[in-house]
Amino acid sequence: MIKKLKLSAFLILLGEILYWLLGFLENTDNSFWQSFTTGVLLGLSVGINLVGIILLISNIAKLSRQSK
């Protein structure tokens, strides 16, 4: 159970790092590849954050059921 909590925290952190990296890439020139890579980074960031949040919520729910 602790491994899943660590994994969810890592995924949330990784999503935030990718979003932070997106801020640096938006300030460069506006070419097709730059737009494509920022779109991919944004999608990955949001997706990884959602998976991490869902994992965290499900693990907290399992822990609360086990403690009863």
C-alpha positions in Angstrom: 0.0 0.0 0.0 2.9 2.4 0.8 4.4 1.7 -2.6 1.2 2.8 -4.3 1.1 6.0 -2.2 4.7 6.8 -3.2 3.9 6.0 -6.8 1.0 8.4 -6.8 3.1 11.2 -5.2 5.8 10.6 -7.8 3.3 10.8 -10.6 1.8 14.0 -9.3 5.3 15.5 -8.9 6.3 14.3 -12.4 3.2 16.0 -13.9 4.0 19.2 -12.2 7.6 19.1 -13.5 6.4 18.6 -17.0 4.0 21.5 -16.6 6.9 23.6 -15.3 9.0 22.6 -18.3 6.1 23.7 -20.6 6.4 27.2 -19.3 10.0 27.4 -20.6 9.1 26.1 -24.0 6.2 28.5 -24.6 8.6 31.5 -24.6 10.6 30.3 -27.7 9.7 30.9 -31.3 6.3 29.8 -32.5 6.9 27.0 -35.1 4.9 23.9 -35.8 7.2 21.6 -33.8 7.2 23.9 -30.8 3.4 24.0 -30.8 3.3 20.2 -31.1 5.8 19.6 -28.3 4.0 22.0 -26.0 0.7 20.3 -26.7 2.2 16.9 -26.0 3.8 18.1 -22.8 0.5 19.6 -21.7 -1.4 16.4 -22.4 1.2 14.3 -20.6 1.3 16.6 -17.7 -2.5 16.6 -17.2 -2.8 12.9 -17.8 0.0 12.0 -15.4 -1.5 14.3 -12.7 -4.9 12.7 -13.2 -3.6 9.2 -12.8 -1.6 10.2 -9.7 -4.7 11.9 -8.1 -6.9 8.9 -8.9 -4.3 6.5 -7.4 -4.0 8.7 -4.3 -7.8 8.9 -3.8 -8.3 5.1 -4.3 -5.4 4.3 -1.9 -6.7 6.7 0.8 -10.2 5.1 0.4 -8.7 1.6 0.8 -6.7 2.7 3.9 -9.8 4.2 5.5 -11.8 1.0 4.9 -9.0 -1.2 6.4 -8.8 0.9 9.5 -12.5 0.4 10.3 
